[in-house]
Amino acid sequence: MTPGARVAAAIGVIDAIRDGAAAEQALTNWARGARYAGSGDRAAVRDHVFDVLRRWRSSAALGGGDDGRALLLGLLRGQGLDPDGFFTGEGHAPPPLSEAERAAGRAPKGAEARDLPEWLWPRFQAALGDGAERAAERLRHRAPVTLRVNARRMTREAAQAALAAEGILCRPVDDIKMALHVIKGERKISQSPLYLSGAVELQDASSQAAMEALDLPEGARVLDYCAGGGGKTLALAARIEGEWFAHDASARRMSDLPARAGRAGARVRLCETPDLQGLGLFDAVLCDVPCSGSGTWRRGPQAKWALTPEGLADLGRVQAGILGQAAALVAPGGRLIYSTCSVFIEENEHVVECFLSETPGWVQVFAKRWPISASGDGFFLAQLCHESDDSNQP
Ligand SMILES: C[S@@+](CC[C@H](N)C(=O)[O-])C[C@H]1O[C@@H](n2cnc3c(N)ncnc32)[C@H](O)[C@@H]1O
């Protein structure tokens, strides 16, 4: 496909998204009908679509409208590319620009230029202060691709060398023991023997750093209360000998976990029963709660536009409910761990503070927020313990 044809395909996908389709579904539907498109074409169309989703408001301002054609026009202008090189009308490229389109468009301003919904900018400022501008800007760009090397399988250096031999070039991430940033060949990862054998996993650097910050005692019984695919448990199990239990309100979300744990060489017991009390108490309960995902919006940018104030308030209630239920499962001397991949105070500090004020006998021993950075996503983690055990360190 020519560069223009790729832009034309992206326009169609964006219009499908405007009509209500989820981004992945719209891309899949397009690819099904575009057998002529090679893997490079599919990747390029996907990049255009996700770039628009990250920069919807500024692209609409620059393109003078918010249909697919105007958004792609605005995106190209924002990227400093000449739209006439794409809107050629030749072959499968979109028709040339009209005079009206040439005259349309203006510089975006305020939250529009930051590509945030208006109501969210004050939340970014409240949570991140001077870092808010930088965080919003990061969300306008593609996310880094990061691997976690499974310490049970190999050293980071050995993994880096083996990946290089497969054409996947990486560099170690400073201060995170097992993390590798992929700098070339990321599209080969899903077929890489190292990946398929569980020697490396895809995991954001901040999630890795947060799990590294947890120093659980050897042999601990640990419950991952919101396990999903089990990424956090597998990161912990790779470096700590423990007894691992996984639970999720939606058992279906854990369906890949047994195979994934098997590949990683970890034993994780799935708890599909709602009666977790019957399993006894745990030395640590991790609540990696459902959240807005605001720290990860460069990966899933549609969520940035879908969140509402009511939705954020609902999430806060769900998060508080989970923390309260999980607290009852922590053994004396144990830890209650709360985490989100959001940067908002409402989902982090506020939830923990409310829990502490409403649940006597608990104290916070550790809390940290990882910013949205070039290295990793936004992430928050707090560790609580019973008041009588507050000599515990993280
Ligand atoms: C952020 S995701 C977990 C990601 C996972 N820990 C990982 O590292 O891959 C949150 C999970 O919480 C689950 N969940 C939602 N409400 C819940 C509840 N009330 N109790 C337990 N799990 C819940 C969701 O199904 C979802 O899988």
The ligand as an ORCA input file, in Angstrom:
! r2SCAN-3c Opt
* xyz 0 1
  C      -6.157     -3.926     36.772
  S      -6.907     -5.428     36.410
  C      -5.772     -6.589     37.096
  C      -4.522     -6.779     36.285
  C      -3.659     -7.904     36.806
  N      -3.383     -7.799     38.221
  C      -2.348     -8.009     36.056
  O      -1.284     -7.679     36.596
  O      -2.370     -8.454     34.883
  C      -8.229     -5.468     37.557
  C      -8.955     -6.802     37.649
  O      -9.890     -6.677     38.728
  C     -10.989     -7.504     38.458
  N     -12.110     -7.065     39.344
  C     -13.049     -6.123     39.131
  N     -13.858     -6.005     40.196
  C     -13.420     -6.900     41.117
  C     -13.843     -7.266     42.420
  N     -14.870     -6.671     42.991
  N     -13.159     -8.239     43.049
  C     -12.103     -8.839     42.471
  N     -11.656     -8.541     41.236
  C     -12.290     -7.577     40.569
  C     -11.223     -7.318     36.982
  O     -11.931     -8.427     36.442
  C      -9.786     -7.211     36.455
  O      -9.322     -8.449     35.980
*
